[in-house]
Amino acid sequence: MKIGFYLAVLFAMLSLSGCAPHGNSASTRANQQANQNLYQAKSYQNSHVQGPAVVVLPGEIKSSNATFVQRVSANNIADFGELELSNANFRVLERSDLGGLLNEFEIAYKMGDPSTARRLLQRGKFKSTRFIVRFDILKAEPAASAANAFDARVIGNIIGGDAGRVVSSIKTDEFAKVWIIGLRYKVINAQTTEQMGQGYFEKKMELGGQGVSILGLSQSGTQSVGLDTLVQRLVQEAVYDIDRKYKPRNSTPSYSSQSNTPAYDVRNSNVRVGQQILADLGYPVGRPDGVIGRNTRRAISMFQQDYGLAVTGEFDSATMDKLQRLAP
């Protein structure tokens, strides 16, 4: 009778603790955890608009946490960046195609050396590069942790006998650790090496686990999104912002309905100078001919958007001042 009672109590405790046999429950939990770490595609607001040519360079990881730096590298993050910018319909020029020049290329943009940058950009398809993009990890540390544990041996000793031994065997452990990871992106003008903008995003990740043991039967598990998965989702947030800010907008001035006819014709040296600087900076102005036509207006508008100027499509004083300061 007593044995039957103790077995009933044991089964009830196992069921309540989740340790009772449940077929493939451990496999189910493992698969649920794996599903959380699967790649999740993100929908980008302006993916229908073709973005300019970009090169993604590895950024910095400003964290000394061994767990993080063993799991995530600057090259991993740059690879995520290339993938997501391509998904957002930017024309991604893979940095690996620079071959042995990659290190010199990185140094040119770190040091702000436009002459070296422009020389390196004369290689084939890299001539069309408009932006350099970098992703830096500024924060990657455990921010908080907590733990709970329960050992029923004291209670079991009080109860005594067979029931006491059953109770004494019950042990539970639970822990939780919260990470905060912060990622910054930078967008750099490929021709001038001047930073054009940046953004910063943070995400929180909870790493948790629990274990239960009763009469030698144990169950344990962890639950979290992996560090590399979290970084990838931060890159997606950053690319969403880049996609929103660094593509042609519908606010550009209207042009003549005749595609080959300039909206108006102004031939003077100032226009030619402005056109030449735009061309040197990589904007598709066409041939510098002193005529403000369709291509020139579009290039002016792109430049004004990139540098936070009023989008007028004109060589106004603010635009000319900025162009002259950036002139190669």
Residue, then its C-alpha position, 0 to 999 in steps of 0.5 A: m500500500k505504502i509503495g503504491f502511495y509513494l509511486a503515486v506521489l513520485f509520479a505526481m511530482l515528476s509530472l509537475s516538475g516536467c520530468a515525467p517521461h513524455g516521449n520526444s519532449a526533449s527533442t521538441r524543446a530542442n527543435q523549438q530552441a533551434n527554430q528561434n535561431l533560424y534566419q528570419a528575412k526582413s522586409y525593407q521599406n524601399s527594396h523596390v528602389q535600386g540603391p547605389a553601389v556600396v562596399v561593406l568593410p569590417g568594423e570594430i568590436k569594442s568588447s573584451n568579453a571572451t564569450f562574445v568574441q569567440r562567437v562573433s567576428a568583424n568579418n561575420i558582421a560584414d558578411f551579414g551586412e552584405l547579405e542584408l544590403s543586397n536583400a534591400n536592393f543595394r548593389v553590393l560590391e564584395r570586398s573579397d574582390l579587392g584581393g590583396l588591396l583590401n587591407e590598404f582599402e580599409i586603412a584609407y577609410k580609417m585614416g580618411d585618405p581620399s587620394t588613396a581611396r580614389r586610386l583604389l576605386q579605379r579598379g573595374k566595377f569599384k569605380s561605381t562605388r558610392f558608399i562605404v558601410r561599416f558596422d561596429i559593436l560598441k557594447a556586448e556584455p552581460a548586464a544582469s543575472a539571477a539564479n534560484a535553487f531548491d534542495a529538498r534534503v532538509i524537508g526530506n530529513i524531517i519527513g523521514g522514512d521512504a517518503g523522506r528519501v523521495v523528497s530528499s532527492i528533489k533538486t531544482d536549479e534555475f538561472a537567467k543572464v541578460w545580455i545587451i548588445g549595441l551596434r553602430y553603422k557608419v555610411i562614408n562617402a566613397q570618394t571623399t572618405e567623409q562620414m555622411g551619417q550613422g545610427y545606433f541600435e541595441k537589443k537585449m537577449e536573455l540566456g536562461g536554463q533550468g534543471v530538475s532532478i528527482l530520484g536520479l531522473s533529471q531534466s535540463g534545458t536552456q533557452s535563448v537566441g544565440l549571440d550571432t543571431l542577435v547580431q544579425r538581427l541588429v544588422q537588419e535593423a541598421v540596414y532598414d535605417i540605411d535603406r530608408k535614408y540613403k536611397p533616391r526619394n520621391s521628393t526629387p524635382s520633376y524633369s522635362s517630359q522629354s527624356n533627352t531635353p534639358a529642363y532648361d539651358v544654362r551655360n556658364s563656368n560655375v555650372r561646369v565646375g559644379q558638374q565636374i566636382l559631382a563627377d569626381l565625387g562619383y555622382p552620375v552627372g554625365r558629361p560636364d558641359g555647363v548645361i543644367g539638364r536632366n542628369t545634372r539635376r538628378a545628380i545635384s538632388m542625390f548630393q543634396q539628399d546625401y549631405g542633408l541640404a535642401v533638395t532643390g536640384e539647383f546649384d544654389s549657394a549652400t550646395m556650391d559651398k559644400l561641393q567646393r569643400l569636398a572637391p578632390 
